[in-house]
Amino acid sequence: MGMNVGRMYCRVFCLLVAVCLAPLSRAESGVEEAIRSYLEGLDAGASPIIAGHLLENPEALSRLYRDRDHQALWLPGAPLQDDVLAMLVAIDESVSHGFVAERYHREKIEQLRAGNGVAEALAVELLLTDAFLSQALHRSRGVVSPPELDEDWALPQAELDPVELLAVTVRQAGSVAEALAALWPQAADYTLLLERRGEILAMDEETSVQVTPGPLLRPGDSSERVVMLKQRLLGPGDYAPEYDAQLLREVTAFQLAAGLEPDGIVGANTLEVLNASRVSWIDRIDANLERWRWLPREMPAAYLRVNIAAYTLRAFEDGEPAFSMNVIVGKPYRRTPVFTETMKYMVLNPYWNVPFSIATKDKLPLLQADALAEAQKGYETRPAGNDGFVPVSAIDWKPVTRRNFNYLLRQKPGPQNALGSIKFMMPNPYSVYLHDTPSRELFARQERSFSSGCIRLEEPMVLAEWLLGREGHPRTGSVAALMERQETLTINLKEPMPTYLVYFTAFATDAGDIAFRRDIYTRDAALVSALKASATPLAGSADEV
């Protein structure tokens, strides 16, 4: 590959030599012809490499310069000549948001600015433009493309034409720095994450004891790993190797603050958080800053946001939190997807139409073991070709398999119904919705990934009354009474409610602090790796121009 790159670069360099046999001043007109010649090389199939750096936006860059008749933007006498340093500062500033400076050619631009030939001028010009285009795209919609990294993330990304943004900035004699700064997410949560990142980065790098992996550590245990645990939580010192009452208090307090089950048992989940270093906290924040850049910039006046990783739902009105509640989300092997949809109606005393995957994987073994017990829970079925439903106990399930499962399975309304007394519908391709649950005891747990993908609500009545009350619905205040009738009733919302299902493992609390939660779906590591790998690889020799 290096030889091909070298040959391509020689072709481009020969085009430059034809324009300039000796170094020229950047103000001379040869640069425009060099830009034209370089773009013609791209059209002929040359790789988009300049000064050993790969251009990330060759098509957009070509469109921009053709619209300008190949006139320079950044060189002396060009409209952005006074914005070069501001562009470099903008690149430096983006590092505090988790960007990798070299992806935007930072050091190479600084190096080339010391030269005064047409080749150097061409490289500075194109690298600065490419850096602007990349910065604009990455600030407005993220460095990493979500669908390429996470198939469960389906939120629409912001639309931005970076060429038009730069062209408008030039036409209006605007500031490059201001144009780029306006593209960062303006949400208060994003700002708080940035501030916390800066605080962690400013902390002294302390060498603290790491608790080595091993068997579960429980009260009453005695081992060298217990000593490590005490040193990690209590600081340096000589400690007895017994897991005593003081250590139990420290462990449970730590688990509670970290959103873990405060059982005092130190296993893999607790160790993952306990052994985190300053660098790993910054990585976690960088992953979540990127997720914020994936979100739409303009949010509606009122909306719901479910943070899957935090097991919480928050309602917002006029940009301010209206209320919050605990939720239960999908198991790690049945992940709740990330998407947005509008909640259109609610159903009181709903039937639960069991999805095919759950019916065949979870329910079929139970039906084969004891169909009468399932019928007593309200399950009924409609065989293919039949018009009505019958109790599941009326079917011989023994010969039924996933392949010949030609039944619709549902659960009647009642105290054992999996959806509880109410469900909130937002039609989507994942068949995910919000609902009540009879399993109230699960809300006492700190980590609540128990569902098959849907969101179970701790206080569904609070949500129902808020939705109806804010639009002055005639059913406001009567939901509880309607439920008691045991009749299935659909209530359409006059104003469908935008609902966002997101995944943030570091997030702002109602008190304005930053909380961290365990990455239950193991999504952070891949995102952090993608962000760190985003630096543009050098092509060819670093000394080439």
Residue, then its C-alpha position, 0 to 999 in steps of 0.5 A: m500500500g505504501m508504494n501505491v501511495g508513494r506513486m500517487y503522491c509523485r503524480v500529484f507532486c509532479l503536477l505541483v512542480a509543473v506549476c512551480l519549479a521553485p518555492l513561491s509566496r503563498a500570496e501568488s496565484g499558483v496556489e489556485e492552479a495547484i488546488r485545481s490540479y490536485l482536485e483533477g487528480l482526485d477525479a482521475g482516481a488518486s487517493p485523497i492524501i496530502a502531505g502524508h495525511l488522508l483527507e476525510n471529506p474529499e467529495a465535500l472538499s471538491r464541491l466547496y472549491r469548485d463552487r469557489d473556482h478553486q480560490a483559497l480560503w485560508l492563505p494570505g489574502a484569502p477571506l479566512q486568513d485571520d481565522v487560521l489560529a482560531m481554527l487551530v484553537a478550535i481543534d485544541e478545544s475539541v480535545s476536551h470533548g474527547f476528540v483526537a487532535e490528530r484526526y484534524h491534522r493539528e500538528k501537520i498544519e503547524q509544521l507546514r505553516a513554517g514553509n513558504g512554497v506552493a506545495e506547503a501552501l496547498a497542503v495547509e489550505l486543504l488540511l485546514t478545510d478538511a479539519f473544518l468540515s470534519q469538526a463541523l460534522h463531528r460536533s453536530r452529529g458525532v465522530v462515530s456513526p451509531p448504526e455502524l457501532d450499535e445496531d440497537w441505536a436507532l435515533p435519527q442524527a442531525e442533518l448538516d451540510p458542512v460545505e454550506l456552513l463554511a460558505v455562509t461563514v465566508r459570505q457573511a464574514g463570520s467567525v470560524a470559531e463561533a460557527l463551530a462552537a454553536l454546533w456543540p450540544q447545548a444541553a445542561d447535561y452535556t455541559l455538566l459532563l464536560e465540567r466533570r471531565g475537567e475536574i477528573l483530568a485535573m486530579d492527581e494521578e494516584t497509584s491506588v491498590q487494585v483488587t485482583p479478580g477472584p472468588l466473591l468476597r463476603p462478610g466473614d471472609s479472610s484473605e489477602r484480597v480482603v486487605m486489598l479491598k480495605q486499602r482500596l476503600l479506606g486508603p493506605g495502611d496495615y489491615a487485618p485480613e478479615y471482612d469485618a463490620q466496618l468494611l461491610r459499611e464501606v462496601t455497601a455505601f460504595q455499592l449504593a452510590a454506584g447504583l449497584e445492589p448494596d449487598g456487601i458482596v464484592g463480585a465482578n460487577t462491584l470490582e469493575v466499578l471499584n477498580a476504575s482509574r481516572v483514565s477509565w472515568i474519562d473514557r466513560i465520560d467521553a463515550n457519553l459525550e459522544r452519545w449526546r452528540w448523537l441526539p437531536r439538538e432541538m427538543p420538544a417543549a415536553y417529552l419523556r426520556v428513559n435512560i436505560a442504563a440508569y433505570t430511570l424515566r424523567a419527564f420534561e416540561d419547558g426544558e425542566p424536569a417535571f418528575s422522575m421514576n424508577v423503571i425496569v429495562g431489558k435483560p442483557y440478552r434482550r436489550t431495550p433498543v435506543f430509539t424515539e417515537t411519540m406516545k399516542y395512547m394508553v390502554l387500561n386493563p390491557y390484554w398482553n399479546v405475547p410476542f412470538s419470540i417470547a411465546t416460543k422461547d419462554k412460554l412454550p416450555l411452561l405450557q408443555a409442563d403445566a398448561l392448566a397453571e398457565a390458564q389460571k394466570g389468564y393465558e388463552t390462545r387462538p389456533a391458526g384458522n380459528d376465530g376465537f380464543v380458548p384457554v391454553s389448557a384446551i390445547d395439547w402442547k406436547p407436539v408443538t415446536r417453534r417451527n409449527f407454533n401456529y398460535l396467537l397467545r395472549q394474557k387476559p386483564g387481571p392481577q397477574n397480567a404481565l402489563g399490570s393495569i395500564k400500558f402506554m403505546m408508542p407504535n414502533p418496529y421493536s414492539v417496545y412500550l411502557h407499562d405497569t407490572p405486578s412484580r412490584e418487588l423488583f423496584a427495590r433492586q438497584e440494578r433492574s434489567f429484568s424485562s424482555g425489552c419493554i419498560r416497566l414503570e414504578e409509578p404508572m399512575v403518575l405518568a398517566e395523570w401527567l399526560l392527561g392533565r397537561e392537555g386538559h383531557p376529560r379523563t384526567g383524575s378518573v384513571a384509577a376509577l376506570m381501572e377498577r371497572q376491569e374493562t379494557l379501555t383505550i384513551n387517545l392522547k390529544e397531544p402525542m408525547p415524544t419519548y426518547l429511549v437513550y443509554f447513558t452510563a454517565f449522566a447528570t442527576d436532578a441535583g446537578d451531579i454526575a453519576f456513573r452506572r455500570d455498563i449493563y449492555t457492555r456498549d462503552a468499550a466498543l464506543v471508546s475504542a472507536l473514538k480513540a481509533s478515530a485519529t487519521p492514520l498517516a499515509g506515507s512519510a511524515d516528511e512528504v509535502 
